[in-house]
Amino acid sequence: MAPHLSSSDRNGPSGGRRRQSPTESTQKEADYLEWLSKNRVPIIVKMVDNQEVQGWVEYYDRDIIRLTRHQDSNLFIYKERIKYISEEGQKTSRRR
């Protein structure tokens, strides 16, 4: 026989209410992408599947970036598929 649980026990300490999501943006991401685009900074985009692509940000919006590449076709990349962006030549301190 299962023990009797109150509604707060079943739904956790918040009583079933969900935590509010953080605000979508602090504007820092947009500022950084604008700076990268304006200065045509060469970047490396590491995707969530660990694929890496290089180029510079020509365009961005809430959902995508357009990566312009020198020898290859340009890419529209969904931001949700990006693990991180690093400036080309900059060492990353990420562990493998």
C-alpha positions as CSV (number, residue, x, y, z in Angstrom):
1,M,0.0,0.0,0.0
2,A,1.4,3.4,-1.0
3,P,1.8,6.0,1.7
4,H,-0.5,9.0,1.6
5,L,1.1,12.1,0.1
6,S,-0.1,15.6,0.5
7,S,-0.4,17.8,-2.7
8,S,2.8,19.6,-1.7
9,D,4.7,16.3,-1.3
10,R,3.5,15.1,-4.7
11,N,4.3,18.3,-6.5
12,G,7.5,19.2,-4.7
13,P,8.2,22.1,-2.4
14,S,6.6,24.7,-4.6
15,G,3.2,23.0,-4.4
16,G,3.0,22.2,-8.1
17,R,3.9,25.7,-9.3
18,R,6.6,25.9,-11.9
19,R,9.6,28.1,-11.5
20,Q,9.5,31.0,-13.9
21,S,12.0,30.9,-16.7
22,P,14.7,33.5,-16.7
23,T,14.2,36.4,-19.1
24,E,15.0,35.5,-22.7
25,S,17.8,37.9,-23.2
26,T,20.0,40.4,-21.3
27,Q,20.9,42.1,-24.7
28,K,24.5,41.0,-24.1
29,E,24.2,38.3,-26.8
30,A,22.8,40.7,-29.4
31,D,25.5,43.3,-28.5
32,Y,28.3,40.7,-28.9
33,L,26.8,39.4,-32.2
34,E,26.5,42.9,-33.5
35,W,30.1,43.6,-32.6
36,L,31.3,40.4,-34.3
37,S,29.2,41.3,-37.4
38,K,30.3,44.9,-37.6
39,N,34.0,44.0,-37.3
40,R,33.8,40.9,-39.4
41,V,35.6,39.0,-36.7
42,P,36.5,35.4,-37.8
43,I,34.8,32.9,-35.5
44,I,34.5,29.2,-35.0
45,V,31.0,27.9,-34.2
46,K,30.9,24.6,-32.3
47,M,27.6,22.9,-32.8
48,V,25.8,20.6,-30.3
49,D,26.9,17.6,-32.4
50,N,30.5,18.8,-32.0
51,Q,30.8,19.8,-35.7
52,E,32.8,23.1,-36.1
53,V,32.3,25.7,-38.8
54,Q,34.3,28.8,-39.5
55,G,33.4,32.2,-40.9
56,W,32.0,35.5,-39.8
57,V,28.5,36.7,-38.7
58,E,26.9,38.6,-41.5
59,Y,23.3,38.6,-40.0
60,Y,21.6,37.5,-36.9
61,D,18.2,37.6,-35.3
62,R,16.4,36.0,-32.3
63,D,16.6,32.5,-33.7
64,I,19.5,32.3,-36.2
65,I,22.9,33.5,-37.3
66,R,24.1,33.7,-40.9
67,L,27.7,32.6,-41.1
68,T,29.5,33.8,-44.2
69,R,32.4,31.6,-45.2
70,H,35.3,32.3,-47.6
71,Q,35.5,29.1,-49.6
72,D,32.2,27.4,-48.8
73,S,28.6,28.2,-49.0
74,N,27.1,30.5,-46.4
75,L,25.1,28.9,-43.6
76,F,22.0,29.8,-41.6
77,I,22.4,28.2,-38.2
78,Y,19.7,27.9,-35.6
79,K,21.0,29.3,-32.3
80,E,19.5,26.3,-30.4
81,R,22.0,24.1,-32.4
82,I,25.0,26.1,-31.2
83,K,27.1,24.9,-28.3
84,Y,29.4,27.9,-28.3
85,I,31.1,30.6,-30.4
86,S,34.7,31.5,-30.1
87,E,36.8,34.0,-31.9
88,E,39.2,32.4,-34.3
89,G,42.7,32.2,-32.8
90,Q,41.3,32.5,-29.3
91,K,42.1,29.5,-27.1
92,T,39.1,28.0,-25.3
93,S,39.4,26.7,-21.8
94,R,36.7,24.1,-22.3
95,R,37.5,20.6,-21.2
96,R,36.8,17.6,-23.4
